[in-house]
């Protein structure tokens, strides 16, 4: 079993990241999907072996454009989403994930949490960790080739 804490779009609002700090130690992966990836500098310093950062359209320097994680035989495509037009739908995102042989696509950018299957790809947005209308993060479990996403409100 592998567990993930996935967040996105913190936009300099580090208070949400501080709320999640107790979870970082006990999970296998920590993923920030961009727009605030620099907010994760301290977390990256503390957990460099399991922290992954994506560069969003508002990030100047921290993170990769996109990457694929392998966990329990499942391939997970990670990106911010702006390059795939996710504000207009996730078809292009799902197509890119399929091109990379990924069963799951994690993305941000829209500030709206969403879990939807698109053309055989499980597309998941954790919502925004910043102080927007309904801040949230994603707790993701992969076990025995089963993917269980849970969007959790950040209160």
N, C-alpha and C positions, 0 to 999 in steps of 0.2 A: 504494500500500500504506500502511495506517495501523496503528500498533501501540499497544497499551494495556498499562499495568501497573495491575491492579485489585486492591485489597485491602479488607479489611473487618474489623471487630471486633478492633481492636488494643487497645482498653480500657486506654489509658495505657501500654502496653508499647511504648515507642518504639524499642527495640533492633532489632526487625524492620524498622521503617521505615529506620533507619540502614543496615541491611544492603542495602536496596533502593536507596539513594541513587544509586549509580553507574548504575543502569538509568533513573532518572528523566530524565536529560539526553538520552538517546538514543531515547526513545519519544515518540510524538505526543500521547498522553493519559495522565494520571495520575488515577485515580479511587479515592476511598475511599468505601465504601458505608455508612459510619456505625458508631456505637459506638466512638468514638475519633477522630472527625473533627478534634477540637482537636489531636490528636497530629500533624496535618499542617500546623500553622501555619507552620513554617519552610519546608516544601516549597512551600506556597502563596505565600509571600513570594518564593521563588526562581524559581518557575515559574508565575506567576499566569495566564498565557495558556493553559495546558494542564492545570491542576489543577482537578478538580471534586470537591466534597465533598457528601455526603449526610448529613443529620441522622438518626441512629438513635434508638431508644427510650431510650438512655442518654446522649444528647448534649443539653446544655443550649442551646447557641447556634450552633455552627458547622455550616453546610451548608444545603442545600435539602431539602425533603421528598421531591422526586423531580424528574427532568428527563429529557429525550430528547437524545441526541447523534446527529448524522448523520456517517457516515464511509463514503466510497467507495460511496455510494448505499444504505447499510444504516442503518436507524433502530434505535437502541439505547436501550431504556428502563432507567433506573437508579433504584433505590430501596433502602431498607434491607430491606424485606420484612415487617416486623411488622404493617403495616396490611393485608396480604394473607394473613395466616395461614399463612406459609410453613412453619412447624413442623409443620403438618398436611397439607402438600401445596402444589403450585404452580399449581393450576388457576385460582385467582383472580388470581394474578400474571400468568399467561399471558393471561387474559381482559382484564386492564387493558392489557397490552402490545398486544394486538390492537386494542383500542379506540383506542389512540394510533397505530395503523398501524406498529408496531415488529415487526421480525423476531427481535430478541434482547432478553432481559430479564436484567439483572445485578442480583443481590440478595445480601444478607448475612443476619444475624440468627441463623441456625441453628448457626453455627460448624462446619459440615460442608461440605466441597467437594462440588460436584455439577454435572454437565453432563447435561442431559436435554432432549429435545424434547417439548413439551407442546402439543397442539392446534396444531401448526405454528409454535410459538415456541420458539426455543432459549433455555432457562432455565439460567443459569450462576451458581453461587455459588463465590467464590474460597476459601471456608473462612475460618478465623480467622488473622489475622496475630499475634494475641496468643500467649502461651505456654500453649497448651492442648495436647491430646493430640497432634495432628499439625498444627502451624502451616503455612499455605500462602498463596500468592497466585496470581493468574491472569495469564498472559501471553496476550493476545488479539491476533490478526492478522486484519485485514479486507483482502482483496485480490480484485479482479475479482468482487465480490459473493459471495465465499466467506468464511465466518467460521471461523477455526481457533482454538479455545480450548485452552490447555494449563495445567493446574493444576500449580504448581511447589512442592515442599516447601521450607519455610524452615528450613534446618538451621543 
